Amino acid sequence: MINKMTINSTFTHKGRVLKVKYYDLDSFSSLPYAKCQQVYGVCFYKDKMVIVSGEGTSGGWGLVGGHIEKGETYDQTLRREVREETNMRVLKSYPIGVQEVTTPDGKVVFQLRYCAIVEPLGKFEKDPAGSVTEIKLINSEDYKKYFDWGEIGERIIQRAIDLK
């Protein structure tokens, strides 16, 4: 089900300008699975937002998540990425929305965004894939000190705050 909020934007990745159309969604069931490439979560532990840093975030800070592995559901991807990158488990998760990304050659892929309530399984250990080397718990209103993804990012974070 698509809600009314739609945001159009562009961003440059590896020298290529990509068109991005963001939609609020409360379910991902209508999306074509073969075109869904990644799942990321705005994760909350108690009253703090969980962010990660490392190679997977180009050395900066970002959300927990990654690519969908063959045969995984979107929810399974979120749970696996949260466990691998933060040594936490997902207690609850809610769809936030989707980014429909169009490449210069016209290829369309979808990037899913969730809100997730998490808790630690134990002490943080480096991500087995090596893409995350540090996690941080921050006040959600301070996220722009770590990353700023414009209007789409603002909408994603606000939806997560509203849903948690």
C-alpha positions in Angstrom: 0.0 0.0 0.0 1.4 3.4 -1.0 0.8 6.4 1.1 0.6 9.9 -0.3 4.2 11.0 0.4 6.5 10.9 -2.6 9.9 12.7 -2.9 11.9 13.0 -6.1 15.7 13.6 -5.9 19.0 12.7 -7.5 22.4 11.7 -6.1 25.8 10.9 -7.6 27.3 7.5 -6.9 30.7 6.5 -8.4 30.4 9.4 -10.9 26.9 8.4 -12.1 23.8 10.5 -11.5 21.0 8.4 -10.2 17.3 9.4 -10.1 15.6 8.5 -6.8 11.9 8.5 -6.1 11.0 7.8 -2.4 7.6 6.5 -1.3 6.2 5.9 2.1 5.1 2.2 2.3 3.5 0.2 5.1 4.1 -3.1 3.3 6.7 -4.3 0.7 4.5 -7.1 -0.7 3.7 -5.2 -3.9 7.3 -4.7 -4.9 8.9 -7.0 -7.5 11.3 -9.2 -5.5 13.9 -9.5 -8.3 14.3 -5.7 -8.4 14.8 -5.3 -4.6 18.5 -5.0 -3.9 19.0 -3.8 -0.4 17.3 -3.5 3.0 18.3 -0.9 5.7 16.9 -0.2 9.1 16.6 2.8 11.3 17.3 0.9 14.5 16.5 1.9 18.0 17.8 0.4 21.2 15.8 1.9 24.2 15.7 5.7 23.4 18.8 5.7 21.2 19.3 5.3 17.4 21.9 2.8 16.3 24.3 3.9 13.6 27.3 2.1 12.1 30.7 3.0 10.6 33.2 1.2 8.4 34.0 0.2 4.8 30.3 -0.4 4.1 29.6 3.2 4.9 32.6 4.6 2.9 34.3 5.4 6.2 31.4 7.6 7.4 28.3 6.8 9.5 25.1 5.3 8.3 22.2 2.9 8.9 22.4 -0.8 9.5 21.7 -2.9 6.4 22.9 -4.4 3.2 22.1 -6.5 0.1 19.5 -9.2 0.0 21.0 -12.7 -0.2 19.5 -15.2 -2.6 16.3 -16.7 -1.2 16.0 -14.3 1.8 12.9 -12.5 2.6 13.2 -8.7 3.3 12.6 -9.3 7.0 15.3 -12.1 7.1 17.7 -9.7 5.4 17.1 -7.0 8.0 17.5 -9.5 10.9 20.7 -10.9 9.4 22.3 -7.5 8.7 21.4 -6.3 12.2 22.9 -9.4 13.8 26.1 -9.3 11.6 26.7 -5.6 11.9 25.8 -4.8 15.5 25.5 -8.1 17.4 21.9 -7.2 18.1 18.6 -8.8 17.4 15.4 -7.3 16.0 12.5 -7.4 18.4 10.0 -5.6 16.1 10.2 -4.1 12.7 8.0 -1.9 10.6 8.3 -0.9 6.9 9.0 2.8 6.4 9.3 3.2 2.7 11.2 2.5 -0.5 13.6 4.3 -2.7 13.1 3.6 -6.4 16.5 4.2 -8.0 16.8 4.7 -11.8 20.3 4.4 -13.2 21.4 6.5 -16.3 20.9 3.4 -18.5 17.3 3.1 -17.3 17.7 0.2 -14.9 15.3 0.4 -11.9 16.0 -1.1 -8.5 14.4 -0.8 -5.1 16.0 0.0 -1.7 13.8 -0.9 1.3 13.8 1.0 4.6 12.5 -0.3 7.9 12.2 1.0 11.5 13.5 -1.7 13.9 13.5 -2.0 17.7 16.6 -4.0 18.6 18.5 -5.3 21.7 22.1 -6.4 22.1 22.9 -10.1 22.0 26.2 -9.4 23.7 29.2 -7.2 23.3 29.7 -5.6 19.9 32.2 -7.5 17.8 33.5 -6.5 14.3 31.2 -7.4 11.5 32.3 -10.8 10.1 32.3 -9.3 6.6 34.5 -6.5 7.8 32.2 -3.8 6.5 31.3 -2.4 10.0 34.0 -1.6 12.5 32.1 0.6 14.9 28.6 1.2 16.2 27.3 4.2 18.1 24.1 4.9 20.0 22.9 8.5 19.4 20.0 10.7 20.1 17.8 10.5 17.0 17.6 14.3 16.7 21.5 14.4 16.3 21.7 12.1 13.2 22.7 15.0 10.9 25.9 15.3 12.9 26.8 11.9 11.3 25.0 11.9 7.9 22.7 14.1 6.0 20.7 12.6 3.1 18.6 15.6 2.3 14.8 15.5 2.2 14.5 11.8 1.6 16.8 11.1 4.6 14.7 13.5 6.7 11.5 11.7 5.8 13.0 8.2 6.5 14.3 9.2 9.9 11.1 11.0 10.8 8.9 8.1 9.8 11.1 5.8 11.9 10.8 8.1 15.0 7.0 8.2 14.5 6.7 4.4 14.2 8.9 3.4 17.1 
